[in-house]
Amino acid sequence: MITTFPGESTEYRAARNRLLEDEIALRRAMEAVAVARRALPPGGIVPEDYVFQAAGSDGAATDVRMSELFRPGTDTLVIYNFMFPRDRSDDRPGPARGRSALLPLLESPCPSCTALLDQLEGAAEHVAEHLSLVVAAKAPLPRVLGFAEERGWSRLRLVSSLANSYSRDYLGEEDGDQRPMLNVFRRDGDAIRHFWGSELMYAPTDPGQDPRHVGTIEPLWNMLDFTPAGRRSNWDEQLSYPGHTDEFRRSGPSEA
C-alpha cells in the first residue's frame, strides 16, 4: 500500500517511510515484551491479606481486604499507588478549590498522579470488563474520596492504605515518600500472587528521560510524542491550568 498526503515532498515521503519501518519495529518489540510479560513464572505469594479502607455501600468508611478488591468474575487485580501525599520535593501548586485546597502542600496530592488518574477515569469502565482496577493512597480515606469528588472521578475505585504496609512492601514507598508504582496481582487458587510491577521506575534512565514506567498507558505523553515539539522537558502536569481548564469544562454540546 502506497500512502501519501496532499502536498508532501518526495523528501518527506522517503523520510516518513524510513520512520514507518522504525514504528513497525517498535510495534513488534512492544508485542514481544507483552508476550514475555505474560509468560512470567508465578510471582511471590502476597504475605498478608492487606486491610484497606474504602467507602461501603452506605458511603461510610469500612475495612476491605485485598482479597475483596477482586470484582466477581475477575482473577486479576491492578493497584496503582497514588502519591497522596505527594513527594516532599514536589513544590507544584496544590488544589485551587474545594476542601483539598486547605491541605498543607506536603499533604496534598501529586499533580502527575492526578493527571494519570484523570485519564484512567475514562478507561475504568472499559477496563472493568477484564480486571479489577483499584487506586490506593496513603492519605486518610475522607481526603481521598473528597479529592476524587472534586476531580469528578466516579468510575475509579479508591481506597486508603494508611493503616497497612502495602505501599512499603510493593515498592510504592521509598524513604517515607510515596512512589507511583503500578502492581498487578492474580488469584492462584486460595492464594494471591504478585504478577508484575512497574519496576522500570527504579531502573537507570538515559539522559533527558523520565522513568516512563507506566508510559504506555498515558494518553497525554503518548499524544505529545506524535507532535513536532514532542515532550517538553521543562513541563510537568499541574492540578489546574489557569485560562483554559474552565473552558474545557464548559465545552460540552450546546443545547438545542
C-alpha positions, 0 to 999 in steps of 0.5 A, a space after each residue: 500500500 502506497 500512502 501519501 498526503 496532499 502536498 508532501 515532498 518526495 523528501 518527506 515521503 522517503 523520510 516518513 517511510 524510513 520512520 514507518 519501518 522504525 514504528 513497525 519495529 517498535 510495534 513488534 518489540 512492544 508485542 514481544 515484551 507483552 508476550 514475555 510479560 505474560 509468560 512470567 513464572 508465578 510471582 511471590 505469594 502476597 504475605 498478608 491479606 492487606 486491610 484497606 479502607 474504602 467507602 461501603 455501600 452506605 458511603 461510610 468508611 469500612 475495612 476491605 481486604 485485598 482479597 475483596 478488591 477482586 470484582 466477581 468474575 475477575 482473577 486479576 487485580 491492578 493497584 496503582 499507588 497514588 502519591 497522596 501525599 505527594 513527594 516532599 520535593 514536589 513544590 507544584 501548586 496544590 488544589 485551587 478549590 474545594 476542601 483539598 485546597 486547605 491541605 498543607 502542600 506536603 499533604 496534598 496530592 501529586 499533580 502527575 498522579 492526578 493527571 494519570 488518574 484523570 485519564 484512567 477515569 475514562 478507561 475504568 469502565 472499559 477496563 472493568 470488563 477484564 480486571 479489577 482496577 483499584 487506586 490506593 493512597 496513603 492519605 486518610 480515606 475522607 481526603 481521598 474520596 473528597 479529592 476524587 469528588 472534586 476531580 469528578 472521578 466516579 468510575 475509579 475505585 479508591 481506597 486508603 492504605 494508611 493503616 497497612 504496609 502495602 505501599 512499603 512492601 510493593 515498592 510504592 514507598 521509598 524513604 517515607 515518600 510515596 512512589 507511583 508504582 503500578 502492581 498487578 496481582 492474580 488469584 492462584 487458587 486460595 492464594 494471591 500472587 504478585 504478577 508484575 510491577 512497574 519496576 522500570 521506575 527504579 531502573 537507570 534512565 538515559 539522559 533527558 528521560 523520565 522513568 516512563 514506567 507506566 508510559 504506555 498507558 498515558 494518553 497525554 505523553 503518548 499524544 505529545 510524542 506524535 507532535 513536532 515539539 514532542 515532550 517538553 522537558 521543562 513541563 510537568 502536569 499541574 492540578 489546574 491550568 489557569 485560562 483554559 481548564 474552565 473552558 474545557 469544562 464548559 465545552 460540552 454540546 450546546 443545547 438545542 
